[in-house]
Amino acid sequence: MARYKKTGKKSRLIKKGKQTKWAPFWTIPKMYGVGRQVHPGRHTVVKRHWKRTKTKA
């Protein structure tokens, strides 16, 4: 990858990086109720890993 990234590409990569994170921990009791133990990555919409799935950004 280039040493200096263009602004548009950089903003797209930032957005993709945010999409791969787990959902916040406080969303679990809100969605499933108090006492239910669910992994926060379960209801993250986009799951992507840098090595497994590439982007076209």
Helices and strands as residue ranges (DSSP letters): H 7-19, H 27-32, G 40-43
